[in-house]
Amino acid sequence: MTESGPLRKTALNATHRASKAKMVDFGGWDMPVEYTGLIAEHMAVRTSVGLFDVSHMGDIQLRGPASLAAVQQLCMNDASKLAEGQAQYSAMLYPNGTFVDDVVVHKLSDNDYLIVINAGTREKDIQWVRQVIGRMPGVHVNDFSDYYTQLAIQGPRAMETLQKLTSTDLSAITNYWFTWGQVCGLHNVMIARTGYTGEDGFEIYIPSDVPTSERVWKEVLAAGAEFGILPCGLGARNTLRLESAMALYGHEISDTINVLEAGLGRYAKLDKPEFVGREALLEIQANGGPKRKLVGLEMIERGIGRDGYPVFALDGSRIGEITSGSPAPFLKKNIALAYVPVEHARLETELAVEIRGQKVKAKVVPTPFYKRPRK
């Protein structure tokens, strides 16, 4: 139970429990954190293929002749550059340039856009979209969050796995593009070459009824069996995205962190027409840029820097805190992301992380920590 009522469940909840997954409360959802173990699941995705239930994510559709104008006002990236069947990373911002949420915008057609939002911010995001769009004529807002079961097939063998289940030529779908095809006998399935693991992979959107969701889940696992596919939980999803230095809402991005200090300014197209937060970002730039910066840390001395641990300069002054930290299973290092003043953000700068009362040395390193090999 949560303060607002019982935990929400995806259509695959019974399947996860039957698989003896360890379940946790994630943003009000009853979600699997691991099945066989975080390290095994992480390594399966890095070396072969893993399957995630990400149906807790939200989906907002903007449809109508003014849909592009609405997306442009809501989101910082330039959706006018999208072709039909293309997606882009973006974010919705508050007027002060901090994050409502980071999102992925999909152009379904000239008058039809799908914005995929985070699970823990669904209600807030939808309320914000309705507030910003207001009564703008020519655009209709639909919350399709509960219409889809969203599955992520991720890893170097993801294409071979999913290709067994569809006649669509998956090799023709490039990164951050999508198409509609038949999957497991289901028609009109959205197949997107997107993900949140730093690996190649696909996300498919199927009807959210329980029998269909359970059947497709089992068929994907059967298709990937020869590659050693594993069902994966939120634990591995988190370590995978951390190795790849991908932001997580409530950690690297929030309503107290602006786009420029988060290092995501390249996605904020300040030369496009007005969008919420644009003026604040221009003002920050005009005043010399952000005063702090998100950096990657690698522990030099023995110890694991965890979320929330304080970060110190070597002179003993506290300068920040870790936003995300963990052992990196594939890299076999202890890594973290942290906000520090720009004067402490240079590569190879030595800092210290306080771990159980002891200051343990770390150094600033390039991000992402992990980049998948290019074929």
Contacts in CASP RR format, 6 or more apart in sequence:
PFRMAT RR
TARGET T0000
AUTHOR 0000-0000-0000
METHOD contacts of the structure
MODEL  1
MTESGPLRKTALNATHRASKAKMVDFGGWDMPVEYTGLIAEHMAVRTSVG
LFDVSHMGDIQLRGPASLAAVQQLCMNDASKLAEGQAQYSAMLYPNGTFV
DDVVVHKLSDNDYLIVINAGTREKDIQWVRQVIGRMPGVHVNDFSDYYTQ
LAIQGPRAMETLQKLTSTDLSAITNYWFTWGQVCGLHNVMIARTGYTGED
GFEIYIPSDVPTSERVWKEVLAAGAEFGILPCGLGARNTLRLESAMALYG
HEISDTINVLEAGLGRYAKLDKPEFVGREALLEIQANGGPKRKLVGLEMI
ERGIGRDGYPVFALDGSRIGEITSGSPAPFLKKNIALAYVPVEHARLETE
LAVEIRGQKVKAKVVPTPFYKRPRK
1 7 0 8 1.000
2 25 0 8 1.000
2 28 0 8 1.000
4 28 0 8 1.000
7 25 0 8 1.000
7 28 0 8 1.000
7 29 0 8 1.000
7 30 0 8 1.000
8 28 0 8 1.000
8 29 0 8 1.000
8 30 0 8 1.000
8 56 0 8 1.000
9 29 0 8 1.000
9 30 0 8 1.000
10 29 0 8 1.000
10 31 0 8 1.000
10 53 0 8 1.000
10 55 0 8 1.000
10 56 0 8 1.000
10 149 0 8 1.000
10 208 0 8 1.000
10 213 0 8 1.000
11 55 0 8 1.000
11 149 0 8 1.000
11 208 0 8 1.000
11 209 0 8 1.000
11 210 0 8 1.000
11 212 0 8 1.000
11 213 0 8 1.000
11 214 0 8 1.000
12 53 0 8 1.000
12 55 0 8 1.000
12 149 0 8 1.000
12 210 0 8 1.000
12 213 0 8 1.000
12 214 0 8 1.000
12 217 0 8 1.000
13 30 0 8 1.000
14 210 0 8 1.000
14 214 0 8 1.000
15 213 0 8 1.000
15 214 0 8 1.000
15 217 0 8 1.000
15 218 0 8 1.000
16 23 0 8 1.000
16 31 0 8 1.000
16 32 0 8 1.000
16 35 0 8 1.000
16 53 0 8 1.000
16 231 0 8 1.000
17 23 0 8 1.000
19 32 0 8 1.000
19 35 0 8 1.000
19 231 0 8 1.000
20 35 0 8 1.000
21 32 0 8 1.000
21 33 0 8 1.000
21 34 0 8 1.000
21 35 0 8 1.000
21 231 0 8 1.000
21 233 0 8 1.000
22 32 0 8 1.000
22 33 0 8 1.000
22 34 0 8 1.000
22 35 0 8 1.000
23 30 0 8 1.000
23 31 0 8 1.000
23 32 0 8 1.000
23 33 0 8 1.000
24 30 0 8 1.000
24 31 0 8 1.000
24 32 0 8 1.000
24 33 0 8 1.000
24 234 0 8 1.000
25 31 0 8 1.000
26 33 0 8 1.000
26 56 0 8 1.000
26 119 0 8 1.000
26 120 0 8 1.000
26 234 0 8 1.000
27 56 0 8 1.000
27 119 0 8 1.000
27 120 0 8 1.000
28 120 0 8 1.000
29 56 0 8 1.000
29 119 0 8 1.000
29 120 0 8 1.000
31 53 0 8 1.000
31 56 0 8 1.000
31 233 0 8 1.000
31 234 0 8 1.000
32 53 0 8 1.000
32 231 0 8 1.000
32 233 0 8 1.000
32 234 0 8 1.000
33 233 0 8 1.000
33 234 0 8 1.000
33 235 0 8 1.000
34 41 0 8 1.000
34 232 0 8 1.000
34 233 0 8 1.000
34 235 0 8 1.000
34 236 0 8 1.000
35 41 0 8 1.000
35 230 0 8 1.000
35 231 0 8 1.000
35 232 0 8 1.000
35 233 0 8 1.000
36 230 0 8 1.000
37 236 0 8 1.000
38 235 0 8 1.000
38 236 0 8 1.000
38 239 0 8 1.000
38 329 0 8 1.000
39 329 0 8 1.000
40 230 0 8 1.000
41 50 0 8 1.000
41 230 0 8 1.000
41 231 0 8 1.000
41 232 0 8 1.000
41 233 0 8 1.000
41 235 0 8 1.000
41 236 0 8 1.000
42 232 0 8 1.000
42 236 0 8 1.000
42 239 0 8 1.000
42 240 0 8 1.000
42 329 0 8 1.000
42 330 0 8 1.000
43 329 0 8 1.000
43 330 0 8 1.000
44 50 0 8 1.000
44 228 0 8 1.000
44 229 0 8 1.000
44 230 0 8 1.000
44 232 0 8 1.000
45 154 0 8 1.000
45 155 0 8 1.000
45 197 0 8 1.000
45 199 0 8 1.000
45 232 0 8 1.000
45 236 0 8 1.000
45 240 0 8 1.000
46 155 0 8 1.000
46 199 0 8 1.000
46 240 0 8 1.000
46 329 0 8 1.000
46 330 0 8 1.000
47 156 0 8 1.000
48 155 0 8 1.000
48 156 0 8 1.000
48 157 0 8 1.000
48 227 0 8 1.000
48 228 0 8 1.000
48 229 0 8 1.000
49 153 0 8 1.000
49 154 0 8 1.000
49 155 0 8 1.000
49 156 0 8 1.000
49 157 0 8 1.000
49 158 0 8 1.000
49 160 0 8 1.000
49 161 0 8 1.000
49 224 0 8 1.000
49 227 0 8 1.000
49 228 0 8 1.000
49 229 0 8 1.000
50 153 0 8 1.000
50 154 0 8 1.000
50 155 0 8 1.000
50 158 0 8 1.000
50 229 0 8 1.000
50 230 0 8 1.000
50 231 0 8 1.000
50 232 0 8 1.000
51 151 0 8 1.000
51 152 0 8 1.000
51 153 0 8 1.000
51 154 0 8 1.000
51 217 0 8 1.000
51 220 0 8 1.000
51 221 0 8 1.000
51 229 0 8 1.000
51 230 0 8 1.000
51 231 0 8 1.000
51 232 0 8 1.000
52 151 0 8 1.000
52 152 0 8 1.000
52 154 0 8 1.000
52 231 0 8 1.000
52 232 0 8 1.000
52 233 0 8 1.000
52 237 0 8 1.000
53 149 0 8 1.000
53 150 0 8 1.000
53 151 0 8 1.000
53 217 0 8 1.000
53 233 0 8 1.000
54 150 0 8 1.000
54 151 0 8 1.000
54 152 0 8 1.000
54 196 0 8 1.000
54 203 0 8 1.000
54 237 0 8 1.000
55 148 0 8 1.000
55 149 0 8 1.000
55 150 0 8 1.000
55 151 0 8 1.000
55 208 0 8 1.000
55 213 0 8 1.000
56 119 0 8 1.000
56 120 0 8 1.000
57 116 0 8 1.000
57 117 0 8 1.000
57 118 0 8 1.000
57 119 0 8 1.000
57 145 0 8 1.000
57 150 0 8 1.000
58 116 0 8 1.000
58 117 0 8 1.000
58 118 0 8 1.000
58 119 0 8 1.000
58 122 0 8 1.000
58 125 0 8 1.000
58 144 0 8 1.000
58 145 0 8 1.000
59 114 0 8 1.000
59 115 0 8 1.000
59 116 0 8 1.000
59 117 0 8 1.000
59 143 0 8 1.000
59 144 0 8 1.000
59 145 0 8 1.000
59 147 0 8 1.000
59 148 0 8 1.000
59 150 0 8 1.000
59 205 0 8 1.000
60 114 0 8 1.000
60 115 0 8 1.000
60 117 0 8 1.000
60 125 0 8 1.000
60 126 0 8 1.000
60 129 0 8 1.000
60 141 0 8 1.000
60 142 0 8 1.000
60 143 0 8 1.000
60 144 0 8 1.000
60 145 0 8 1.000
61 108 0 8 1.000
61 112 0 8 1.000
61 113 0 8 1.000
61 114 0 8 1.000
61 115 0 8 1.000
61 141 0 8 1.000
61 142 0 8 1.000
61 144 0 8 1.000
62 70 0 8 1.000
62 71 0 8 1.000
62 112 0 8 1.000
62 113 0 8 1.000
62 115 0 8 1.000
62 129 0 8 1.000
62 133 0 8 1.000
62 139 0 8 1.000
62 140 0 8 1.000
62 141 0 8 1.000
63 111 0 8 1.000
63 112 0 8 1.000
63 113 0 8 1.000
63 139 0 8 1.000
63 140 0 8 1.000
63 142 0 8 1.000
64 111 0 8 1.000
64 112 0 8 1.000
64 138 0 8 1.000
64 139 0 8 1.000
64 140 0 8 1.000
65 111 0 8 1.000
65 138 0 8 1.000
65 139 0 8 1.000
66 136 0 8 1.000
66 137 0 8 1.000
66 138 0 8 1.000
66 139 0 8 1.000
67 111 0 8 1.000
67 112 0 8 1.000
67 113 0 8 1.000
67 138 0 8 1.000
67 139 0 8 1.000
68 79 0 8 1.000
68 80 0 8 1.000
68 110 0 8 1.000
68 111 0 8 1.000
68 113 0 8 1.000
69 136 0 8 1.000
69 139 0 8 1.000
70 133 0 8 1.000
70 136 0 8 1.000
70 139 0 8 1.000
71 79 0 8 1.000
71 105 0 8 1.000
71 113 0 8 1.000
71 115 0 8 1.000
72 78 0 8 1.000
72 79 0 8 1.000
72 80 0 8 1.000
72 272 0 8 1.000
72 273 0 8 1.000
72 275 0 8 1.000
73 132 0 8 1.000
73 133 0 8 1.000
73 273 0 8 1.000
73 274 0 8 1.000
73 275 0 8 1.000
73 276 0 8 1.000
74 92 0 8 1.000
74 115 0 8 1.000
74 129 0 8 1.000
74 132 0 8 1.000
74 133 0 8 1.000
74 275 0 8 1.000
74 276 0 8 1.000
75 90 0 8 1.000
75 91 0 8 1.000
75 92 0 8 1.000
75 103 0 8 1.000
75 105 0 8 1.000
75 115 0 8 1.000
75 275 0 8 1.000
76 90 0 8 1.000
76 91 0 8 1.000
76 92 0 8 1.000
76 93 0 8 1.000
76 259 0 8 1.000
76 267 0 8 1.000
76 268 0 8 1.000
76 269 0 8 1.000
76 275 0 8 1.000
76 277 0 8 1.000
76 278 0 8 1.000
77 88 0 8 1.000
77 89 0 8 1.000
77 90 0 8 1.000
77 91 0 8 1.000
77 105 0 8 1.000
77 267 0 8 1.000
77 268 0 8 1.000
77 269 0 8 1.000
78 269 0 8 1.000
78 272 0 8 1.000
79 88 0 8 1.000
79 90 0 8 1.000
79 105 0 8 1.000
79 107 0 8 1.000
79 113 0 8 1.000
80 272 0 8 1.000
81 88 0 8 1.000
82 88 0 8 1.000
82 105 0 8 1.000
82 107 0 8 1.000
83 107 0 8 1.000
84 107 0 8 1.000
84 108 0 8 1.000
84 109 0 8 1.000
84 110 0 8 1.000
85 106 0 8 1.000
85 107 0 8 1.000
85 108 0 8 1.000
85 177 0 8 1.000
85 178 0 8 1.000
85 179 0 8 1.000
86 106 0 8 1.000
86 107 0 8 1.000
86 176 0 8 1.000
86 177 0 8 1.000
86 178 0 8 1.000
87 104 0 8 1.000
87 105 0 8 1.000
87 106 0 8 1.000
87 107 0 8 1.000
87 176 0 8 1.000
87 177 0 8 1.000
87 178 0 8 1.000
87 192 0 8 1.000
87 194 0 8 1.000
88 104 0 8 1.000
88 105 0 8 1.000
88 176 0 8 1.000
88 267 0 8 1.000
89 102 0 8 1.000
89 103 0 8 1.000
89 104 0 8 1.000
89 176 0 8 1.000
89 267 0 8 1.000
90 102 0 8 1.000
90 103 0 8 1.000
90 104 0 8 1.000
90 105 0 8 1.000
90 267 0 8 1.000
91 99 0 8 1.000
91 100 0 8 1.000
91 101 0 8 1.000
91 102 0 8 1.000
91 103 0 8 1.000
91 253 0 8 1.000
91 259 0 8 1.000
91 264 0 8 1.000
91 267 0 8 1.000
91 268 0 8 1.000
92 99 0 8 1.000
92 100 0 8 1.000
92 101 0 8 1.000
92 103 0 8 1.000
92 125 0 8 1.000
92 128 0 8 1.000
92 129 0 8 1.000
92 276 0 8 1.000
93 99 0 8 1.000
93 100 0 8 1.000
93 259 0 8 1.000
93 275 0 8 1.000
93 276 0 8 1.000
93 277 0 8 1.000
93 280 0 8 1.000
93 281 0 8 1.000
94 100 0 8 1.000
94 255 0 8 1.000
94 276 0 8 1.000
94 277 0 8 1.000
95 276 0 8 1.000
95 277 0 8 1.000
95 279 0 8 1.000
95 280 0 8 1.000
96 258 0 8 1.000
96 277 0 8 1.000
96 280 0 8 1.000
97 258 0 8 1.000
97 259 0 8 1.000
97 277 0 8 1.000
97 280 0 8 1.000
97 281 0 8 1.000
97 284 0 8 1.000
98 254 0 8 1.000
98 255 0 8 1.000
98 256 0 8 1.000
98 257 0 8 1.000
98 258 0 8 1.000
98 259 0 8 1.000
99 249 0 8 1.000
99 253 0 8 1.000
99 254 0 8 1.000
99 255 0 8 1.000
99 257 0 8 1.000
99 258 0 8 1.000
99 259 0 8 1.000
99 262 0 8 1.000
100 121 0 8 1.000
100 124 0 8 1.000
100 125 0 8 1.000
100 128 0 8 1.000
100 255 0 8 1.000
101 117 0 8 1.000
101 118 0 8 1.000
101 121 0 8 1.000
101 124 0 8 1.000
101 125 0 8 1.000
101 249 0 8 1.000
102 118 0 8 1.000
102 247 0 8 1.000
102 249 0 8 1.000
102 253 0 8 1.000
102 264 0 8 1.000
103 115 0 8 1.000
103 116 0 8 1.000
103 117 0 8 1.000
103 118 0 8 1.000
103 125 0 8 1.000
104 115 0 8 1.000
104 116 0 8 1.000
104 194 0 8 1.000
105 113 0 8 1.000
105 114 0 8 1.000
105 115 0 8 1.000
106 113 0 8 1.000
106 114 0 8 1.000
106 115 0 8 1.000
106 116 0 8 1.000
106 178 0 8 1.000
106 190 0 8 1.000
106 192 0 8 1.000
107 113 0 8 1.000
108 114 0 8 1.000
114 144 0 8 1.000
115 129 0 8 1.000
117 125 0 8 1.000
117 126 0 8 1.000
117 145 0 8 1.000
118 125 0 8 1.000
118 249 0 8 1.000
120 249 0 8 1.000
121 249 0 8 1.000
122 145 0 8 1.000
126 141 0 8 1.000
126 143 0 8 1.000
126 145 0 8 1.000
129 141 0 8 1.000
130 141 0 8 1.000
132 276 0 8 1.000
133 139 0 8 1.000
133 141 0 8 1.000
146 208 0 8 1.000
147 207 0 8 1.000
147 208 0 8 1.000
148 205 0 8 1.000
148 206 0 8 1.000
148 207 0 8 1.000
148 208 0 8 1.000
149 205 0 8 1.000
149 206 0 8 1.000
149 207 0 8 1.000
149 208 0 8 1.000
149 212 0 8 1.000
149 213 0 8 1.000
149 216 0 8 1.000
150 203 0 8 1.000
150 204 0 8 1.000
150 205 0 8 1.000
151 203 0 8 1.000
151 204 0 8 1.000
151 206 0 8 1.000
151 216 0 8 1.000
151 217 0 8 1.000
151 220 0 8 1.000
152 195 0 8 1.000
152 196 0 8 1.000
152 197 0 8 1.000
152 201 0 8 1.000
152 202 0 8 1.000
152 203 0 8 1.000
153 161 0 8 1.000
153 162 0 8 1.000
153 201 0 8 1.000
153 202 0 8 1.000
153 203 0 8 1.000
153 204 0 8 1.000
153 220 0 8 1.000
154 195 0 8 1.000
154 197 0 8 1.000
154 198 0 8 1.000
154 199 0 8 1.000
154 200 0 8 1.000
154 201 0 8 1.000
154 202 0 8 1.000
154 232 0 8 1.000
154 240 0 8 1.000
155 197 0 8 1.000
155 199 0 8 1.000
155 200 0 8 1.000
155 201 0 8 1.000
156 199 0 8 1.000
156 200 0 8 1.000
156 372 0 8 1.000
157 224 0 8 1.000
157 227 0 8 1.000
157 229 0 8 1.000
158 199 0 8 1.000
158 200 0 8 1.000
158 201 0 8 1.000
158 202 0 8 1.000
159 170 0 8 1.000
159 171 0 8 1.000
159 200 0 8 1.000
159 201 0 8 1.000
159 202 0 8 1.000
160 224 0 8 1.000
160 227 0 8 1.000
161 220 0 8 1.000
161 223 0 8 1.000
161 224 0 8 1.000
161 227 0 8 1.000
161 229 0 8 1.000
162 170 0 8 1.000
162 183 0 8 1.000
162 191 0 8 1.000
162 202 0 8 1.000
162 204 0 8 1.000
162 220 0 8 1.000
162 223 0 8 1.000
163 170 0 8 1.000
164 223 0 8 1.000
164 224 0 8 1.000
165 183 0 8 1.000
165 184 0 8 1.000
165 219 0 8 1.000
165 220 0 8 1.000
165 223 0 8 1.000
166 181 0 8 1.000
166 182 0 8 1.000
166 183 0 8 1.000
166 184 0 8 1.000
166 189 0 8 1.000
166 191 0 8 1.000
167 181 0 8 1.000
167 182 0 8 1.000
168 179 0 8 1.000
168 181 0 8 1.000
168 182 0 8 1.000
168 183 0 8 1.000
168 191 0 8 1.000
170 191 0 8 1.000
170 193 0 8 1.000
170 202 0 8 1.000
172 179 0 8 1.000
173 179 0 8 1.000
173 191 0 8 1.000
173 192 0 8 1.000
173 193 0 8 1.000
173 202 0 8 1.000
174 193 0 8 1.000
175 193 0 8 1.000
175 194 0 8 1.000
175 200 0 8 1.000
176 193 0 8 1.000
176 194 0 8 1.000
177 192 0 8 1.000
177 193 0 8 1.000
178 190 0 8 1.000
178 191 0 8 1.000
178 192 0 8 1.000
178 193 0 8 1.000
178 194 0 8 1.000
179 190 0 8 1.000
179 191 0 8 1.000
180 188 0 8 1.000
180 189 0 8 1.000
180 190 0 8 1.000
180 191 0 8 1.000
181 187 0 8 1.000
181 188 0 8 1.000
181 189 0 8 1.000
181 191 0 8 1.000
182 189 0 8 1.000
183 189 0 8 1.000
183 191 0 8 1.000
183 204 0 8 1.000
183 206 0 8 1.000
183 216 0 8 1.000
184 206 0 8 1.000
184 215 0 8 1.000
184 216 0 8 1.000
184 219 0 8 1.000
184 220 0 8 1.000
186 206 0 8 1.000
186 207 0 8 1.000
186 212 0 8 1.000
186 216 0 8 1.000
189 204 0 8 1.000
189 205 0 8 1.000
189 206 0 8 1.000
190 204 0 8 1.000
190 205 0 8 1.000
191 202 0 8 1.000
191 203 0 8 1.000
191 204 0 8 1.000
192 202 0 8 1.000
192 203 0 8 1.000
192 204 0 8 1.000
192 205 0 8 1.000
193 200 0 8 1.000
193 201 0 8 1.000
193 202 0 8 1.000
194 201 0 8 1.000
194 202 0 8 1.000
194 203 0 8 1.000
195 201 0 8 1.000
195 203 0 8 1.000
196 237 0 8 1.000
196 240 0 8 1.000
196 241 0 8 1.000
196 246 0 8 1.000
197 237 0 8 1.000
197 240 0 8 1.000
197 241 0 8 1.000
197 244 0 8 1.000
198 240 0 8 1.000
198 241 0 8 1.000
198 243 0 8 1.000
198 244 0 8 1.000
198 246 0 8 1.000
198 368 0 8 1.000
198 370 0 8 1.000
198 372 0 8 1.000
199 240 0 8 1.000
199 372 0 8 1.000
200 372 0 8 1.000
204 216 0 8 1.000
206 212 0 8 1.000
206 213 0 8 1.000
206 216 0 8 1.000
207 213 0 8 1.000
220 229 0 8 1.000
221 229 0 8 1.000
221 231 0 8 1.000
223 229 0 8 1.000
238 248 0 8 1.000
238 324 0 8 1.000
238 326 0 8 1.000
239 326 0 8 1.000
239 327 0 8 1.000
239 328 0 8 1.000
239 329 0 8 1.000
241 248 0 8 1.000
242 324 0 8 1.000
242 325 0 8 1.000
242 326 0 8 1.000
242 328 0 8 1.000
242 335 0 8 1.000
242 337 0 8 1.000
242 369 0 8 1.000
243 328 0 8 1.000
243 329 0 8 1.000
243 330 0 8 1.000
243 331 0 8 1.000
243 335 0 8 1.000
243 368 0 8 1.000
243 369 0 8 1.000
243 370 0 8 1.000
244 368 0 8 1.000
244 369 0 8 1.000
244 370 0 8 1.000
244 371 0 8 1.000
245 296 0 8 1.000
245 337 0 8 1.000
245 367 0 8 1.000
245 368 0 8 1.000
245 369 0 8 1.000
246 368 0 8 1.000
247 253 0 8 1.000
247 262 0 8 1.000
247 264 0 8 1.000
248 324 0 8 1.000
251 307 0 8 1.000
251 323 0 8 1.000
251 324 0 8 1.000
251 337 0 8 1.000
252 262 0 8 1.000
252 294 0 8 1.000
252 323 0 8 1.000
252 324 0 8 1.000
252 337 0 8 1.000
253 262 0 8 1.000
253 264 0 8 1.000
257 339 0 8 1.000
258 280 0 8 1.000
258 281 0 8 1.000
258 284 0 8 1.000
258 290 0 8 1.000
259 265 0 8 1.000
259 267 0 8 1.000
259 268 0 8 1.000
259 281 0 8 1.000
260 268 0 8 1.000
260 281 0 8 1.000
260 284 0 8 1.000
260 285 0 8 1.000
260 289 0 8 1.000
260 290 0 8 1.000
261 290 0 8 1.000
261 291 0 8 1.000
261 292 0 8 1.000
261 293 0 8 1.000
261 294 0 8 1.000
261 339 0 8 1.000
262 294 0 8 1.000
263 293 0 8 1.000
263 294 0 8 1.000
265 281 0 8 1.000
268 278 0 8 1.000
268 281 0 8 1.000
270 278 0 8 1.000
270 281 0 8 1.000
270 282 0 8 1.000
270 285 0 8 1.000
284 290 0 8 1.000
290 342 0 8 1.000
291 341 0 8 1.000
291 342 0 8 1.000
292 320 0 8 1.000
292 339 0 8 1.000
292 340 0 8 1.000
292 341 0 8 1.000
292 342 0 8 1.000
292 345 0 8 1.000
293 339 0 8 1.000
293 340 0 8 1.000
293 341 0 8 1.000
293 342 0 8 1.000
293 345 0 8 1.000
294 323 0 8 1.000
294 337 0 8 1.000
294 338 0 8 1.000
294 339 0 8 1.000
295 337 0 8 1.000
295 338 0 8 1.000
295 339 0 8 1.000
295 340 0 8 1.000
295 345 0 8 1.000
295 364 0 8 1.000
295 367 0 8 1.000
296 335 0 8 1.000
296 336 0 8 1.000
296 337 0 8 1.000
296 338 0 8 1.000
296 364 0 8 1.000
296 365 0 8 1.000
296 366 0 8 1.000
296 367 0 8 1.000
296 369 0 8 1.000
297 305 0 8 1.000
297 311 0 8 1.000
297 322 0 8 1.000
297 335 0 8 1.000
297 336 0 8 1.000
297 337 0 8 1.000
297 338 0 8 1.000
297 351 0 8 1.000
297 353 0 8 1.000
297 362 0 8 1.000
297 363 0 8 1.000
297 364 0 8 1.000
297 365 0 8 1.000
298 333 0 8 1.000
298 334 0 8 1.000
298 335 0 8 1.000
298 362 0 8 1.000
298 363 0 8 1.000
298 365 0 8 1.000
298 369 0 8 1.000
299 305 0 8 1.000
299 333 0 8 1.000
299 334 0 8 1.000
299 335 0 8 1.000
299 336 0 8 1.000
299 353 0 8 1.000
299 360 0 8 1.000
299 361 0 8 1.000
299 362 0 8 1.000
300 350 0 8 1.000
300 361 0 8 1.000
300 362 0 8 1.000
300 363 0 8 1.000
301 360 0 8 1.000
301 361 0 8 1.000
301 362 0 8 1.000
302 360 0 8 1.000
303 334 0 8 1.000
303 353 0 8 1.000
303 355 0 8 1.000
303 360 0 8 1.000
304 325 0 8 1.000
304 326 0 8 1.000
304 327 0 8 1.000
304 334 0 8 1.000
304 355 0 8 1.000
305 322 0 8 1.000
305 325 0 8 1.000
305 326 0 8 1.000
305 334 0 8 1.000
305 336 0 8 1.000
305 353 0 8 1.000
305 355 0 8 1.000
305 360 0 8 1.000
305 362 0 8 1.000
306 322 0 8 1.000
306 325 0 8 1.000
306 326 0 8 1.000
306 355 0 8 1.000
307 322 0 8 1.000
307 323 0 8 1.000
307 324 0 8 1.000
307 325 0 8 1.000
308 321 0 8 1.000
308 322 0 8 1.000
308 323 0 8 1.000
309 321 0 8 1.000
309 322 0 8 1.000
309 325 0 8 1.000
309 336 0 8 1.000
309 353 0 8 1.000
309 354 0 8 1.000
309 355 0 8 1.000
310 318 0 8 1.000
310 320 0 8 1.000
310 321 0 8 1.000
310 322 0 8 1.000
310 353 0 8 1.000
310 354 0 8 1.000
311 318 0 8 1.000
311 319 0 8 1.000
311 320 0 8 1.000
311 321 0 8 1.000
311 322 0 8 1.000
311 338 0 8 1.000
311 340 0 8 1.000
311 351 0 8 1.000
311 352 0 8 1.000
311 353 0 8 1.000
311 354 0 8 1.000
311 362 0 8 1.000
312 318 0 8 1.000
312 319 0 8 1.000
312 351 0 8 1.000
312 352 0 8 1.000
312 353 0 8 1.000
312 354 0 8 1.000
312 359 0 8 1.000
313 319 0 8 1.000
313 344 0 8 1.000
313 351 0 8 1.000
313 352 0 8 1.000
314 350 0 8 1.000
314 351 0 8 1.000
314 352 0 8 1.000
316 352 0 8 1.000
316 359 0 8 1.000
319 340 0 8 1.000
319 341 0 8 1.000
319 344 0 8 1.000
319 351 0 8 1.000
320 338 0 8 1.000
320 339 0 8 1.000
320 340 0 8 1.000
321 338 0 8 1.000
321 339 0 8 1.000
322 336 0 8 1.000
322 337 0 8 1.000
322 338 0 8 1.000
322 353 0 8 1.000
323 336 0 8 1.000
323 337 0 8 1.000
323 338 0 8 1.000
323 339 0 8 1.000
324 336 0 8 1.000
324 337 0 8 1.000
325 334 0 8 1.000
325 335 0 8 1.000
325 336 0 8 1.000
325 337 0 8 1.000
326 334 0 8 1.000
326 335 0 8 1.000
326 336 0 8 1.000
327 333 0 8 1.000
327 334 0 8 1.000
327 335 0 8 1.000
328 334 0 8 1.000
328 335 0 8 1.000
328 369 0 8 1.000
328 370 0 8 1.000
330 370 0 8 1.000
331 369 0 8 1.000
331 370 0 8 1.000
333 369 0 8 1.000
335 365 0 8 1.000
335 369 0 8 1.000
336 353 0 8 1.000
336 362 0 8 1.000
337 367 0 8 1.000
340 351 0 8 1.000
340 364 0 8 1.000
344 351 0 8 1.000
344 364 0 8 1.000
345 364 0 8 1.000
346 364 0 8 1.000
347 364 0 8 1.000
347 365 0 8 1.000
347 366 0 8 1.000
348 363 0 8 1.000
348 364 0 8 1.000
348 365 0 8 1.000
349 363 0 8 1.000
349 364 0 8 1.000
350 361 0 8 1.000
350 362 0 8 1.000
350 363 0 8 1.000
351 361 0 8 1.000
351 362 0 8 1.000
351 363 0 8 1.000
351 364 0 8 1.000
352 359 0 8 1.000
352 360 0 8 1.000
352 361 0 8 1.000
352 362 0 8 1.000
353 359 0 8 1.000
353 360 0 8 1.000
353 362 0 8 1.000
354 360 0 8 1.000
END
